[in-house]
């Protein structure tokens, strides 16, 4: 076989290979035409358990960035006989780089009655109805009954004013009342007022001002009551007061000894 025949054979074989490639389906092209597999989004789970006493407030802080469209939403509310959501709000980021920086969403709760309950919050975008949440937060609160009757003691100097401040929840119909007044010859009430909480959902402050009048002992009783005149007290605080005499002023006139 001469050199020319070799060349022809080589070309014939090459042509046959090309024909087979053209006739056979190309797997690479088929893969390109297929739709890519959709990547599943996983939800970050956050869980926490706390213990609280009735009448106690507690707060939950969760990182949040509204510029991304995400927001924490309550998907499972707590049993309001055990824990009540009293308010929520957003704390903007501090510092120089505020634009686009995450802040914190705050949720404030009040432990109402003994028991256990769970609240669930999810971090989602409002328009993404079929997409799982980016984060899920579950808080289990175990609430025990607080001691309803408290006794304390104070000592005040005659002529001195004394301020007493306690948390209250007027929006829910609760307030402290002076169930037993002190002996006004010893310890006299001057004024009483309520100021709102400093943050969203924070308890208000109920303030009393007293004046220690004369030396002696007396007591006063505060009761935390709900709506209605016949409601029983949630808490009772008895304060035993001791008023001591004011220090004597030094004589302004001095005598010389002879």
C-alpha positions as CSV (number, residue, x, y, z in Angstrom):
1,X,0.0,0.0,0.0
2,X,1.5,3.3,-1.1
3,X,1.6,6.6,0.7
4,X,-1.4,8.0,-1.1
5,X,-3.6,5.1,0.0
6,X,-2.7,5.7,3.6
7,X,-3.8,9.3,3.4
8,X,-7.1,8.3,1.9
9,X,-7.7,5.7,4.6
10,X,-6.9,8.2,7.2
11,X,-9.4,10.7,5.8
12,X,-12.0,8.0,5.4
13,X,-11.7,7.0,9.1
14,X,-11.8,10.6,10.1
15,X,-15.0,11.2,8.1
16,X,-16.6,8.2,9.6
17,X,-15.8,9.4,13.1
18,X,-17.3,12.8,12.3
19,X,-20.4,11.2,10.9
20,X,-20.9,9.2,14.1
21,X,-20.5,12.2,16.2
22,X,-23.1,14.1,14.2
23,X,-25.6,11.3,14.3
24,X,-25.2,10.4,18.0
25,X,-26.9,12.6,20.6
26,X,-24.4,14.9,22.4
27,X,-24.7,14.5,26.2
28,X,-23.0,17.9,26.9
29,X,-25.6,19.8,25.0
30,X,-28.4,18.0,26.8
31,X,-27.0,19.0,30.2
32,X,-26.9,22.6,29.2
33,X,-30.6,22.6,28.2
34,X,-31.7,21.2,31.6
35,X,-32.8,23.6,34.3
36,X,-30.5,23.9,37.3
37,X,-31.6,22.3,40.5
38,X,-33.2,24.8,42.8
39,X,-31.1,25.4,46.0
40,X,-33.1,24.9,49.2
41,X,-33.0,27.6,51.8
42,X,-32.3,26.5,55.3
43,X,-33.8,28.2,58.4
44,X,-31.5,29.2,61.2
45,X,-33.0,27.9,64.5
46,X,-32.6,29.9,67.7
47,X,-34.0,28.5,71.0
48,X,-33.9,29.9,74.5
49,X,-35.6,29.1,77.8
50,X,-36.0,31.6,80.7
51,X,-37.4,31.5,84.2
52,X,-39.5,34.4,85.5
53,X,-41.8,35.2,88.4
54,X,-45.3,36.6,88.1
55,X,-45.2,40.4,87.8
56,X,-41.7,40.4,86.3
57,X,-40.9,42.0,82.9
58,X,-38.3,40.5,80.5
59,X,-37.1,41.6,77.1
60,X,-35.9,39.8,73.9
61,X,-33.4,41.5,71.6
62,X,-33.0,40.1,68.0
63,X,-30.7,41.4,65.3
64,X,-32.7,42.9,62.5
65,X,-32.0,44.9,59.3
66,X,-35.1,46.5,57.7
67,X,-33.1,47.8,54.8
68,X,-33.1,44.2,53.5
69,X,-36.8,43.9,53.8
70,X,-36.7,41.4,56.6
71,X,-38.6,41.7,59.8
72,X,-39.4,39.6,62.9
73,X,-43.0,38.5,63.1
74,X,-44.9,36.6,65.8
75,X,-46.2,33.3,64.3
76,X,-47.0,31.7,67.7
77,X,-48.2,34.0,70.5
78,X,-47.7,33.0,74.1
79,X,-50.5,31.9,76.4
80,X,-51.6,35.3,77.8
81,X,-52.6,33.7,81.0
82,X,-48.9,33.0,81.5
83,X,-47.0,35.6,79.5
84,X,-48.2,38.7,77.8
85,X,-46.5,40.7,75.0
86,X,-46.7,44.3,76.2
87,X,-44.8,46.0,73.3
88,X,-42.2,45.9,70.6
89,X,-40.0,48.3,68.7
90,X,-36.8,48.8,66.7
91,X,-33.5,50.1,68.0
92,X,-31.5,51.7,65.2
93,X,-27.8,51.0,64.9
94,X,-25.4,53.5,66.6
95,X,-22.1,54.8,65.4
96,X,-20.9,56.3,62.1
97,X,-21.8,53.6,59.7
98,X,-25.6,53.6,60.1
99,X,-26.7,53.2,56.5
100,X,-27.5,49.6,55.8
101,X,-26.2,48.4,59.2
102,X,-28.4,46.1,61.3
103,X,-30.2,47.2,64.4
104,X,-32.2,45.3,67.0
105,X,-35.9,44.5,67.3
106,X,-37.0,44.5,70.9
107,X,-39.9,42.5,72.3
108,X,-41.1,43.1,75.9
109,X,-43.1,40.6,77.9
110,X,-44.8,40.5,81.3
111,X,-45.0,37.3,83.3
112,X,-48.7,37.1,84.3
113,X,-49.4,33.8,85.8
114,X,-47.7,30.5,86.8
115,X,-47.2,28.0,84.0
116,X,-45.1,27.4,80.9
117,X,-45.6,28.8,77.4
118,X,-43.7,29.2,74.1
119,X,-43.6,32.2,71.7
120,X,-42.3,31.7,68.2
121,X,-40.9,34.6,66.0
122,X,-39.8,34.3,62.3
123,X,-37.5,36.5,60.4
124,X,-39.1,36.9,56.9
125,X,-39.8,39.2,54.0
126,X,-43.5,40.1,53.6
127,X,-43.6,39.4,49.9
128,X,-41.9,36.0,50.0
129,X,-45.0,33.9,50.9
130,X,-43.7,30.5,49.8
131,X,-40.1,30.9,51.0
132,X,-39.1,29.5,54.4
133,X,-38.0,32.1,57.0
134,X,-34.3,33.1,57.2
135,X,-34.4,32.6,61.0
136,X,-36.7,31.2,63.6
137,X,-36.6,32.1,67.3
138,X,-38.4,30.1,69.9
139,X,-38.6,31.3,73.5
140,X,-40.0,29.0,76.3
141,X,-40.9,30.9,79.5
142,X,-41.4,29.0,82.7
143,X,-43.2,31.3,85.2
144,X,-43.6,30.7,88.9
145,X,-45.8,32.5,91.3
146,X,-44.0,35.3,93.1
147,X,-44.4,36.0,96.8
148,X,-47.5,38.2,96.8
149,X,-46.7,39.7,100.2
150,X,-43.5,41.7,100.7
151,X,-42.3,43.4,103.9
152,X,-39.5,46.0,104.1
153,X,-38.3,48.7,106.4
154,X,-36.9,52.2,106.0
155,X,-35.4,54.7,108.3
156,X,-35.8,58.4,107.6
157,X,-34.7,61.5,109.5
158,X,-37.4,64.0,110.6
159,X,-37.8,66.8,108.1
160,X,-36.5,64.6,105.2
161,X,-38.5,63.8,102.1
162,X,-38.7,60.3,100.9
163,X,-39.5,59.1,97.3
164,X,-41.0,55.7,96.6
165,X,-41.2,54.4,92.9
166,X,-42.7,51.1,91.7
167,X,-43.5,49.6,88.3
168,X,-47.2,49.7,87.2
169,X,-49.2,48.7,84.1
170,X,-52.1,51.3,83.8
171,X,-52.8,50.2,80.1
172,X,-53.9,46.8,81.5
173,X,-55.9,48.4,84.3
174,X,-53.4,47.7,87.1
175,X,-52.3,50.3,89.6
176,X,-50.9,50.5,93.1
177,X,-53.2,51.9,95.8
178,X,-52.3,53.1,99.3
179,X,-54.3,50.5,101.2
180,X,-53.1,51.7,104.6
181,X,-51.9,55.2,105.2
182,X,-49.1,55.9,107.7
183,X,-49.7,58.0,110.8
184,X,-49.4,61.5,109.3
185,X,-48.0,62.9,112.5
186,X,-45.0,60.7,111.8
187,X,-44.8,60.1,108.0
188,X,-47.0,62.2,105.8
189,X,-47.9,61.5,102.1
190,X,-47.3,64.6,99.9
191,X,-48.1,63.6,96.3
192,X,-48.6,60.7,93.9
193,X,-48.3,60.5,90.1
194,X,-47.7,58.1,87.2
195,X,-45.1,58.6,84.5
196,X,-45.0,56.6,81.2
197,X,-42.2,54.1,80.5
198,X,-39.0,55.2,78.8
199,X,-39.2,52.6,76.0
200,X,-42.0,51.1,73.9
201,X,-44.0,48.6,76.0
202,X,-42.0,49.5,79.1
203,X,-43.9,49.6,82.4
204,X,-45.0,53.0,83.7
205,X,-43.6,54.3,87.0
206,X,-45.9,55.1,89.9
207,X,-44.3,57.6,92.3
208,X,-45.1,58.7,95.9
209,X,-43.5,61.4,97.8
210,X,-43.6,61.4,101.6
211,X,-42.4,63.7,104.4
212,X,-40.9,62.5,107.6
213,X,-42.6,64.8,110.2
214,X,-41.7,63.7,113.7
215,X,-39.8,61.0,115.5
216,X,-41.7,57.7,115.8
217,X,-42.7,54.5,114.1
218,X,-45.5,53.8,111.7
219,X,-46.3,51.7,108.6
220,X,-48.0,51.9,105.2
221,X,-49.4,49.2,102.9
222,X,-49.4,49.3,99.1
223,X,-51.5,46.9,97.1
224,X,-51.3,46.2,93.4
225,X,-54.8,45.8,92.1
226,X,-56.4,45.1,88.7
227,X,-59.6,46.6,87.2
228,X,-62.6,46.9,89.5
229,X,-62.9,48.0,93.0
230,X,-63.6,44.5,94.3
231,X,-60.6,42.8,92.6
232,X,-58.1,41.1,94.9
233,X,-54.6,42.3,95.1
234,X,-51.8,40.9,93.0
235,X,-49.1,42.1,95.4
236,X,-49.0,43.6,98.8
237,X,-46.1,45.6,100.0
238,X,-45.9,46.5,103.7
239,X,-43.3,49.2,104.6
240,X,-42.4,49.7,108.3
241,X,-41.1,53.3,108.8
242,X,-38.9,54.6,111.5
243,X,-38.4,58.3,111.8
244,X,-35.4,59.4,113.8
245,X,-35.0,62.9,115.2
246,X,-33.3,65.5,113.2
247,X,-29.7,66.3,114.3
248,X,-29.6,69.3,116.6
249,X,-28.1,72.4,115.1
250,X,-25.0,73.8,116.7
251,X,-25.5,77.0,118.7
252,X,-24.7,80.1,116.6
253,X,-23.5,82.0,119.7
254,X,-20.3,80.9,121.4
255,X,-19.5,81.9,125.0
256,X,-16.1,82.6,126.5
257,X,-15.0,80.9,129.6
258,X,-14.0,83.1,132.5
